[in-house]
Amino acid sequence: MNKDFRQHFITFRDKLRNKEHFAFSRFSDGEMYILQNRELKLDSNLIQIGDKKQGGVYQPADFKHFDPTEHGFSQKKLVESLQYKQPNYYKGISCSCCVGKENFDWQVNLAGGDDESLTWANLWVNGNYPSFVNEILPIFYGRDCVFVGHEDAKLDKLPFFVNDFRVGYNAMSNNYDTIETMAS
């Protein structure tokens, strides 16, 4: 995948400015491990990927546990969503500098190869967050937006949300029914 990171940021910014409807799903490193069907656990002082464990600092809103023996349905749905093809449905994957070339290539192959639907998972976060705040966030003001996110998220300073759907710990399995609530 040889795509210009800044150009993709501009492309999606312009889609928002032009009120073009699209979907953007992020498949970051955690999702990559789930796609690979590897156990993943993020806890207050634990990062576990497969059998490898190390210390880590996570807040309760970020805790999750994917167990392949218990959460096969969630993993299957995640694979389906990465492989799904639809106009204006974009999938952000982890870059090779974050997950290594082997894992990067694996993601591209699982997605069905490189095409216009693939972009970067970190397009609007991490080092790009200042650009997101300055160039993307202002677009949301004056729009009606729907929030899907953690039950503890504070939205009081973001007046453009007209509806919100909340999820909690391990939303991929514990809150899967939120999809039906959103559709009604």
N, C-alpha and C positions, 0 to 999 in steps of 0.2 A: 504494500500500500504506500504509494508515493504521493501523498496529498499535503498541500500547504496548510499548515495549522492556522495561520492568521487569516488566510483566505476563507477557510471554513467558518471561522468566527464571523467574518464580515458577511458571508452568505446567509448565515442564520439570523444575524442581526437585521439584514435587509428583508428577509422573509417576514420577520416580526414587524418591521416598519411598514411593509406593504400589505399587512394583514393577511398574509398567505397562511393557510392552515397547514400544519404539519405536526407530526409526532416525533419526539426525540427520546429514545430509550438508552439509558446508560448501562453498559456492561463493563464495570470497572474490575479491579483485581479480585474483589470478593465474589462478584458474580462469575468471574472466570473460574475460580476454584470450584464453585457450585456446578458450573457447566461441566467441569472435569470430573464431577462426582466425588470430590475430595472433601472429607470432613473439614468444616470451618467453624471455629469458635472464637468470638471476640468477647472478652469479659473484662472486669475491672483491672486485672493484672495478668491477663493471659491472651496470647494470640496463638491459636492452634490451626495449622494447615496440614491436613493429613495426620501423620504421626509426629510431625515436628512442632515443638512447643517452645515459646519464648515469652518473656515478660512484655507487657504492653500497658498503655494507659488509655482506657476508653471510658467514656461517660455512659451512664445507663441507656440513654437514647440510642447509642450505637451498638449495644450488646446484641449479639445474634449467635445462633447455633444451627448449623446445617449438618444433619446426620444423614448420610446416604441411606441408611437402613430405615429411617423414619420419614424422610422427606423426599422420597422418590417422585411423587406427584409434582412437587414444586420444581425439582430439577428438570423434569420432562417439559413442563410449561415454559421454563426459562429457555431451554433449547429451542422449543417451538417459536418463541418470540424473537430469538436471534436469527433464526432461519426464515422467518416470515418475510414475504416480499409484498410490498404495496406502494403505490406512488405516494410520495411525501411521508414515508415512514423511514426514519433515519435511526441508525444504531451506532452508538459511540462505543468503541472498544479501547482497551488499554494500549498505550504506545509501547514500543519495544524497549525504550529506555527505562520504563517502569517495571515491566514483567519479563524482559529478556526476549531475544529473537525467536526462540523456540516456542514460547507461550504465545507470542504475538502472532506468528505464522499459524499456530494451532487455531487461534480465534478466527482469523481470516478464513481458514479452510472450513471450520465448522459453520460459519456464516454463509458458506456457499461461494466463497471467492470474493475478490475485491470488485465492488461496483459502486455506483453513485450513492447507494444507501449507507455505506460505511463511512463513519467519521470518528472523531476522538471522544472518549468518555470524559476527559477532563477539559472539554471545550470551554466551560463556564465556571470552573472551580480552580482551586489551588492557586497557582501563579497568575491565572487569568481572572481571578475574582475581581480585582480592581477594574479591569475592562468591563466585566459583566455589570458591576455596580454603576459605572459611568456611562456605558453605552446601551446596555440591555434593560436594566431595571427602569430607567425613565420611560421606556416604551410602554411598560405595563400600566402606568398611571393613565387614567382615562379609558382603560379597557376593563372589561369584566373577565376576571380570571377565576379559576377553580383550583383550590389547593388540595393535594393529596400528600399527606405527610404525617410525621410523628405526633402522637397525642399531646405531647408537651410543648409543641411549637407555639411560639407567640406571634400572632398575626396583627395585633392591635396597631402597629405602625405601618401596616401594608394595606391601605384602604381599598385596593383594587380587587381583593378576593370577595366574590359574591357568594361563594359556597365553599365548604371545606369538608373533606372526608379524612378522618383520623385513623391511624393504625398504631399499634404498639409493638412490643417485643416480638421478634420473629414474624413480622407481618406476612412474609412469603407463605407461611403455612397457617398462622393463627388468624389472619385477617383476609384470607383469600375471598371470602364472601363479600368483601367491600366492593368488588367488581359489580356484583348484582345490585348492591345498594346504589351505586353510581348510575347504573343503567336505568333505574326506575324513576 
